[in-house]
Amino acid sequence: MAEQIIYGPLELPSGKVIKFRRPKGMDKVIVTKETRMSADNISNLLLVAQYTAAKCIVEIDGAKPDVDYKRTLERMDGLDFDYYFSAFDEMFGMTENRKDEAREKARFLLENATSTDLSK
């Protein structure tokens, strides 16, 4: 199993202290499968991101959070969660700098692609 890095303690505005981990690809898959989505509702993307962040909380005031990450989110103070989510998103989200870097790499890859003859 891969090493898991725990971040924190992070003191929230209410004074509660949390620790959290970096999201795994499977976290996002599980959250997406469990979230009701509609094609015309862009806010679902934010909800998936918020649920993923809640799923990554590993400790609240020294105790393990509820196994159900949705309940963890429901029980958190709104300002606390916004504060945590902002830090989490800055750490692991696609910031503008990361998007720019990815665009540059994509351009480079497109310009330097090689062709193979699949008919042989």
Secondary structure, DSSP 8 states (H G I E B T S, - for coil): -----EEEEEE-TTS-EEEEE---HHHHHHHHHHS---TT-THHHHHHHHHHHHHTEEEETTB---SSHHHHHHHS-HHHHHHHHHHHHHHHS--HHHHHHHHHHHHHHHHT-----TT-
